[in-house]
Amino acid sequence: MEFTPLNRIKMQQITVRKITTADIIELQNIGKLTFAETFSSENSEANMKEYLENGFSKEKLTAELIDQNAEFYFAELDGKTIGYLKINVGQSQTEIKDKNALEIERIYVLKKFHGKKVGQILYDKAIELAKDKNMEYVWLGVWEQNPRAIRFYEKNGFVAFDKHVFKLGNDEQTDIMMKLKME
């Protein structure tokens, strides 16, 4: 048996890069694909189609990208986008709007990269941003029927504190709101 020296093994490096309006098509593509991969099996085709068209329209994404209180980041591997993060502060938060809070609105990763720490890398970026901005806590909403995501956030110290309704087309769904106090 032949062994390859460690210095000859190419290590794959996941990088995190802030998204600009120049990345709008890539953001639209990764957004639609990861949302569909995550939720299409649990929702009607009509509701998914409506949400993907409206939630990821160029107009909506452009408005979000130029918002001073929102930031997007890509996770990239070998120059290819494999996931993304969206955070909100201040009045751009979807609900709480506390000046001392940062909302993780989205962490989505392509299904073939689940379990490969991409979500953790994006999560760590969100926590780094919260610390840089001197936030008191981080909060988010996670669909009650997404146990994998709920476990991920619990593992990272989040606790449930409330619930809210998320509308997907004509379907009202319940999100568990979770919070992490910053130290």
N, C-alpha and C positions, 0 to 999 in steps of 0.2 A: 504494500500500500504506500502510495506517495503522498506526502504532506505538502501543502502549499504554505510557504512562509507567510506570516501575518502581514508583512508589509506589501504583499502582492494581492491581498484581498481588497477589492474596492468597497469601501463603506458607503452606503447610500445615506445622504444627508438631506433631511427635511428642513427647508428654510421657510421662514414666515416673512411675508412682504406686505407692506401697506398698499391697499388698492387705491387707484386714482380713477378719474372719469375715463382715462384712456383704456382702462380694463373692463369697461362696461359689458362688452359682448361676452368676455370670459366669465364675468360675474353672473351674467344672465344664464349662461350655459351651465355652470357648476351649481348655481342656485336651483334651477329647474330640475336638473338631474338628481341631485342629492335629496331634494324634497320628495320627488317622485319615488326614488328608491326607498325612502324611509316610510312614506305614508300611503302609497297607492294601493297596497294590498288591503288596507283597512278602511278605504273610502271609495265612494262611487266615482266612476269615470267622469261624470258630468261635474261633480264638485271639484275634483282634481284639475280638470281642464280649466275651469273658471279661475281657480286660485292661481295656477301656474301662469295663466295669461295676465291676470291683474297684479298679482304679488311680485312678479318678476318682469314687468313691463319696463322698457327703456326709460320711460318718463318717471316711473316710481323709483327705480334704482338710481337714476341721475339725481333726483331730488334728495335721496338718502345720502348719496356720495358727496354732495356739496353742502350738506348739513354740518355745521361746525361742531355739533354735539354728538355726531355719530362717526364711527370709524369701522372700516372693513379691512380684513387681512386675509391673504391667501396662504394656505399651506402648499408648498411646492416640493416636488421630488423630481430630480433630473429635468427641471424646467417645465414640468407638467403640473397643473393645478389639481390637487387631490382633496381639497377641503377648504372651508373658509369660516371666518369668525366675523360677527357684527356685534359691536358694543354701542351703548347709548348712555349719555349722561344728561343731566339737567332736564330741560323741557322736552327733549327728544325721547326720553324713556316712554315706553308704551303705556305705563300705568302709574307707578309710584311718584315719579317726578321729584324726588328728593335730591337737593343739591349735593348731599353727602353720599349719594349712592351711584353705583355703576350697574347698568343692566347688561347682562349677556343675553342679547336677543336671539342670536343664532350661533350654533357651532354645528356644522354639517360636514361630513366626511364621506367620500365615495365608499360604497359598501365593500368593495374589494380591499379597502385599507382599514376596515374595522378591526380592532384588536391589535393594531400596530402602533399604538401610542400617538397617532396623529391628533385625535381629539384632545388628548392630554396636553400636547404641545400648544394647541390653540387655546385651551383652557388656561395654561400657564401664562400665555401672552395676555389674556384678559386680566388675570390677577396682577401681573406686572404693571399693566396700565392703571388698574385701580390703586395700586401702591404709589405709582408715580403721580397720580392725581389726588393723593391723600384722601381717598374715599373711606368712609366708616364701614360700609358694607357693600357686598355684591349681591344682586338678586336676579332671578330668572323665572320663567314659566316653562314647565315641561308637561307634555301630554300625559294624562294619567294612565293611558294605555301603552306607554313606552317604558316598560320596566328596566330595560337596558340603560337608558339615559338616566332614569331616576337613581339606579344603583351607582352609576358613574358620579353623579353629583353628591350623593350621600357619602361615597368613598372619599370625596374631596372636602367633606366637612359641612356640606349644606344641610339645612333642616327645613322642613315644610312649615309654612306659616299662614297660608291662605290658599284660596282657589279662585280662578277666574274663567270666564267663558272665552273660547277662541272659536270664531266662526269660519268654517271651511265650506264655502258655498252656502247651501241651506242647512247645513248640519252644525248644531251647537255642540262643541266639545269642551270638556273640562281640563284645564291645565292646573297642575299643582304649582303653586308659587313657593319658591325655595330661596333661602337667604344664607349668606356666609358673612359673619362679622369679621372685619379685617383686624389684624393684631398690630 
